[in-house]
Amino acid sequence: MYVIIYGIAFTILYPFLFMSVSAFRGREDMFNPAVVWVTRHFTWEHIGFVINFMDYPTIIGHTVSIALVSALLQTLVCSFVGYGFARFKFPGKGVFFAVVIFTIIIPAQTYITPTYLLFRNFQIPVISQVMNLIKSGSGSWSLINNPVSFWLQALTGMGIRSGLFIYIFRQFYRGMPKELESAALIDGSGAYRTYFKVMMPNAVPAMVSVFMFSLVWHWNDYFITSVLSTNSKTMAIALSELRYAVSVIQGPDGANVLLQQIRVQAGALIAVIPMLVLFVISQKFFIESVERTGITG
């Protein structure tokens, strides 16, 4: 057991430790084979360069606007839908739930084109038709390069990994005692009041887990974000472009391959730090939620 644990820890920690050491390595230590884990010339040069080069404040602000709001909306919506699948019987329930499970299997590449077309000329039924009658073309809007395109997906249960999150909530609510709802029904609570006043407060562990997973997935997503946010870069897009960007810099720094690698490591470090800080702050609640919801992996 210890061998397996040490192996997993090594696999996870080694890249992070190497990245952390490389990001603060001075130029004097680049070609010194004796310097591996402890740098002799500590410097903030590479971190400062990458922050300015990537326009870090702007990028992190745009990433947070997408990831944080989407994660909140996705958590609330998936919780609501998962409760419906867990406790209510309605025509087509099995078919609808099969569709939800199917969305977990389908890769994003299969539906990204219609999604792009939908948000490039976004229209609201009835309202858009009326506006087009008043003035041609006024009833459609382009939501490309707009965080609203991600918020709408999360709000309608079609955000990143929404199918998985609905399944998690469905399993969690199915494991809760039905006596809670029976007691609420005796007290005169309807379905909605029972959910918001009784079931939802007891689902906080599952909601914490789903929120953390959703936030990390939105933060690290590259494919969908690169299609719907072509001009407004997020952290994942900026990081993917960093290697090429530092390699075409004119002058001696552009020809220094080791310096390019160190700068890429510095970029990766500042990209992961916000999520790392969030996990450190909320690890107690996250670990408790994982234990109570039975999520593994």
C-alpha positions as CSV (number, residue, x, y, z in Angstrom):
1,M,0.0,0.0,0.0
2,Y,2.8,2.4,0.9
3,V,4.6,1.7,-2.4
4,I,1.5,2.6,-4.3
5,I,0.9,5.7,-2.3
6,Y,4.5,6.8,-2.7
7,G,4.3,6.1,-6.5
8,I,1.2,8.2,-6.8
9,A,2.7,11.0,-4.7
10,F,5.8,11.0,-6.8
11,T,3.8,11.2,-10.0
12,I,1.8,14.1,-8.8
13,L,4.4,16.1,-6.9
14,Y,7.5,15.7,-9.1
15,P,6.2,17.9,-12.0
16,F,5.0,20.5,-9.5
17,L,8.2,20.6,-7.6
18,F,10.3,20.8,-10.7
19,M,8.1,23.6,-12.1
20,S,8.4,25.5,-8.8
21,V,12.2,25.2,-8.6
22,S,12.7,26.1,-12.3
23,A,10.5,29.2,-12.2
24,F,12.9,30.9,-9.6
25,R,16.2,29.7,-11.1
26,G,18.7,32.4,-11.9
27,R,20.4,32.7,-15.3
28,E,23.7,31.8,-13.6
29,D,22.3,28.3,-12.7
30,M,20.8,27.4,-16.1
31,F,23.9,25.6,-17.5
32,N,25.1,24.4,-14.1
33,P,24.5,20.6,-13.9
34,A,25.0,20.6,-10.2
35,V,21.9,22.8,-9.7
36,V,18.8,20.6,-9.8
37,W,16.5,21.1,-6.8
38,V,18.0,24.0,-4.9
39,T,18.9,27.0,-6.9
40,R,21.9,29.1,-5.9
41,H,20.7,32.4,-7.5
42,F,17.1,32.9,-6.5
43,T,15.3,35.4,-8.8
44,W,11.8,36.7,-9.5
45,E,12.9,37.7,-13.0
46,H,11.0,34.9,-14.8
47,I,7.8,35.3,-12.8
48,G,7.8,39.1,-13.4
49,F,8.5,38.7,-17.1
50,V,5.7,36.2,-17.6
51,I,3.2,38.3,-15.6
52,N,3.9,41.3,-17.9
53,F,4.2,39.2,-21.1
54,M,0.9,37.4,-20.6
55,D,-0.9,40.5,-19.2
56,Y,-1.7,38.4,-16.2
57,P,-4.2,40.7,-14.4
58,T,-6.4,40.9,-17.5
59,I,-6.3,37.2,-18.3
60,I,-7.0,36.1,-14.7
61,G,-9.9,38.6,-14.5
62,H,-11.5,37.2,-17.7
63,T,-10.8,33.6,-16.5
64,V,-12.4,34.2,-13.1
65,S,-15.5,35.8,-14.8
66,I,-16.0,32.7,-16.8
67,A,-15.0,30.0,-14.3
68,L,-16.5,31.3,-11.1
69,V,-19.9,32.4,-12.3
70,S,-20.3,29.3,-14.5
71,A,-19.3,27.0,-11.6
72,L,-21.9,28.7,-9.3
73,L,-24.7,28.5,-11.8
74,Q,-23.8,24.9,-12.8
75,T,-23.8,23.7,-9.2
76,L,-27.2,25.2,-8.5
77,V,-28.8,24.0,-11.7
78,C,-27.3,20.5,-11.6
79,S,-28.4,20.1,-8.0
80,F,-32.0,21.1,-8.9
81,V,-32.1,18.7,-11.9
82,G,-30.4,15.8,-10.0
83,Y,-33.0,16.1,-7.2
84,G,-35.8,15.9,-9.9
85,F,-34.3,12.7,-11.3
86,A,-33.8,11.2,-7.8
87,R,-37.2,11.8,-6.2
88,F,-39.9,12.4,-8.9
89,K,-41.6,10.1,-11.4
90,F,-42.6,11.6,-14.8
91,P,-43.1,10.4,-18.3
92,G,-39.8,9.8,-20.2
93,K,-37.7,9.9,-17.0
94,G,-35.6,6.9,-18.1
95,V,-35.0,8.4,-21.6
96,F,-34.1,11.8,-20.3
97,F,-31.7,10.4,-17.7
98,A,-30.1,8.2,-20.5
99,V,-29.6,11.4,-22.5
100,V,-27.9,13.0,-19.5
101,I,-25.6,10.0,-19.2
102,F,-25.0,10.1,-22.9
103,T,-23.7,13.7,-22.6
104,I,-20.9,12.4,-20.4
105,I,-19.7,10.1,-23.2
106,I,-20.0,12.4,-26.1
107,P,-16.8,14.4,-26.8
108,A,-17.1,18.2,-27.1
109,Q,-15.7,18.0,-30.7
110,T,-19.0,16.5,-31.9
111,Y,-21.2,19.5,-30.9
112,I,-18.8,22.4,-30.8
113,T,-19.8,23.6,-34.3
114,P,-23.6,24.0,-33.7
115,T,-22.7,25.5,-30.3
116,Y,-20.5,28.1,-32.0
117,L,-23.2,28.9,-34.6
118,L,-25.8,29.2,-31.9
119,F,-23.8,31.8,-29.9
120,R,-22.6,33.6,-33.0
121,N,-26.2,34.5,-33.9
122,F,-28.0,34.1,-30.6
123,Q,-31.7,34.7,-30.7
124,I,-34.4,34.6,-28.0
125,P,-37.6,32.9,-29.3
126,V,-40.5,35.3,-29.9
127,I,-38.6,38.3,-28.7
128,S,-36.0,38.1,-31.5
129,Q,-38.8,37.6,-34.1
130,V,-40.6,40.7,-32.9
131,M,-37.4,42.8,-32.9
132,N,-36.6,41.6,-36.4
133,L,-40.0,42.8,-37.6
134,I,-39.3,46.2,-36.2
135,K,-35.7,46.4,-37.5
136,S,-34.1,43.7,-39.6
137,G,-31.2,42.0,-37.8
138,S,-31.8,43.7,-34.4
139,G,-33.1,40.4,-32.9
140,S,-29.8,38.5,-33.0
141,W,-26.6,39.0,-30.9
142,S,-23.1,37.6,-31.1
143,L,-22.0,36.1,-27.8
144,I,-18.6,35.0,-29.0
145,N,-15.9,36.5,-26.8
146,N,-18.5,37.1,-24.2
147,P,-18.7,35.3,-20.8
148,V,-22.5,35.1,-21.2
149,S,-22.0,32.2,-23.7
150,F,-20.5,30.1,-20.9
151,W,-23.0,31.4,-18.3
152,L,-26.0,30.4,-20.5
153,Q,-24.6,26.9,-20.9
154,A,-24.2,26.5,-17.2
155,L,-27.7,27.9,-16.5
156,T,-29.4,25.5,-18.9
157,G,-27.5,22.4,-17.7
158,M,-25.3,22.2,-20.7
159,G,-22.0,23.4,-19.2
160,I,-18.8,21.5,-19.1
161,R,-19.3,18.1,-17.5
162,S,-22.9,18.9,-16.5
163,G,-24.0,15.4,-17.1
164,L,-21.6,14.0,-14.6
165,F,-22.6,16.6,-12.0
166,I,-26.3,15.8,-12.5
167,Y,-25.5,12.1,-12.0
168,I,-23.5,12.9,-8.8
169,F,-26.4,14.9,-7.3
170,R,-28.9,12.2,-8.3
171,Q,-27.0,9.6,-6.5
172,F,-26.5,11.8,-3.5
173,Y,-30.2,12.6,-3.2
174,R,-31.2,9.0,-3.6
175,G,-29.1,8.2,-0.6
176,M,-30.9,10.7,1.6
177,P,-33.7,9.4,3.8
178,K,-37.2,9.9,2.5
179,E,-38.4,10.7,6.0
180,L,-37.1,14.2,5.6
181,E,-39.5,14.9,2.7
182,S,-42.3,13.2,4.5
183,A,-41.8,15.4,7.5
184,A,-41.7,18.5,5.3
185,L,-44.9,17.4,3.5
186,I,-46.7,16.9,6.9
187,D,-45.7,20.5,7.8
188,G,-47.3,21.7,4.6
189,S,-44.3,22.2,2.4
190,G,-44.6,21.8,-1.3
191,A,-42.0,20.3,-3.6
192,Y,-40.1,23.5,-4.2
193,R,-40.1,24.6,-0.6
194,T,-39.0,21.1,0.5
195,Y,-36.1,21.2,-1.9
196,F,-34.9,24.7,-1.0
197,K,-35.5,24.5,2.8
198,V,-34.7,20.8,3.5
199,M,-32.9,18.9,0.8
200,M,-30.6,21.6,-0.6
201,P,-29.1,22.6,2.8
202,N,-28.3,18.9,3.5
203,A,-26.7,18.6,0.1
204,V,-23.9,21.1,0.9
205,P,-21.1,18.4,0.8
206,A,-22.1,17.4,-2.7
207,M,-22.4,21.0,-3.8
208,V,-18.9,21.8,-2.5
209,S,-17.5,18.8,-4.5
210,V,-19.3,19.8,-7.7
211,F,-18.4,23.4,-7.4
212,M,-14.7,22.6,-7.0
213,F,-14.7,20.2,-9.9
214,S,-16.6,22.6,-12.1
215,L,-14.4,25.5,-11.2
216,V,-11.2,23.6,-12.0
217,W,-12.6,22.2,-15.3
218,H,-13.7,25.7,-16.5
219,W,-10.3,27.1,-15.4
220,N,-8.3,24.5,-17.3
221,D,-10.6,24.1,-20.3
222,Y,-8.9,24.9,-23.6
223,F,-10.9,23.4,-26.4
224,I,-14.4,24.9,-25.8
225,T,-12.9,28.2,-24.6
226,S,-10.7,28.6,-27.6
227,V,-13.8,28.4,-29.8
228,L,-16.1,30.6,-27.9
229,S,-13.5,33.1,-26.6
230,T,-11.2,33.7,-29.6
231,N,-10.1,37.2,-28.7
232,S,-10.6,37.4,-24.9
233,K,-7.9,34.9,-23.7
234,T,-8.3,32.8,-20.7
235,M,-5.5,31.3,-18.6
236,A,-5.5,28.0,-20.5
237,I,-5.3,29.7,-23.9
238,A,-2.6,32.1,-22.8
239,L,-0.5,29.3,-21.3
240,S,-0.8,27.2,-24.5
241,E,0.5,30.2,-26.6
242,L,3.3,31.1,-24.2
243,R,5.8,28.5,-25.5
244,Y,5.5,29.8,-29.1
245,A,5.4,33.5,-28.0
246,V,8.7,33.3,-26.0
247,S,10.4,31.4,-28.8
248,V,10.0,34.2,-31.3
249,I,11.3,37.0,-29.1
250,Q,14.0,38.8,-30.9
251,G,17.5,39.0,-29.4
252,P,19.6,36.6,-27.3
253,D,16.8,35.6,-25.0
254,G,14.8,34.3,-28.0
255,A,17.7,31.9,-28.9
256,N,18.1,30.6,-25.3
257,V,16.2,27.4,-25.3
258,L,16.7,26.8,-21.6
259,L,15.5,30.3,-20.8
260,Q,12.4,29.6,-22.9
261,Q,11.7,26.4,-20.9
262,I,12.1,28.2,-17.6
263,R,9.7,31.0,-18.6
264,V,7.1,28.4,-19.7
265,Q,7.5,26.7,-16.3
266,A,7.0,30.1,-14.6
267,G,3.8,30.6,-16.7
268,A,2.5,27.2,-15.6
269,L,3.2,28.0,-12.0
270,I,1.3,31.3,-11.9
271,A,-1.6,29.6,-13.8
272,V,-1.9,26.9,-11.1
273,I,-1.4,29.0,-8.1
274,P,-5.0,30.4,-7.8
275,M,-6.5,26.9,-7.8
276,L,-3.8,25.7,-5.4
277,V,-4.6,28.5,-3.0
278,L,-8.3,27.9,-3.3
279,F,-7.8,24.2,-2.5
280,V,-5.6,24.9,0.5
281,I,-8.2,27.3,1.9
282,S,-11.2,24.9,1.3
283,Q,-9.5,21.5,1.6
284,K,-11.2,20.7,4.9
285,F,-14.7,21.2,3.4
286,F,-13.7,19.5,0.1
287,I,-12.3,16.4,1.7
288,E,-15.3,16.1,3.9
289,S,-17.6,16.5,0.9
290,V,-15.7,13.8,-1.0
291,E,-16.0,11.4,1.9
292,R,-19.7,12.0,2.3
293,T,-20.6,11.8,-1.4
294,G,-18.5,8.8,-2.1
295,I,-16.6,10.4,-5.0
296,T,-13.3,8.8,-5.8
297,G,-10.6,9.4,-8.4
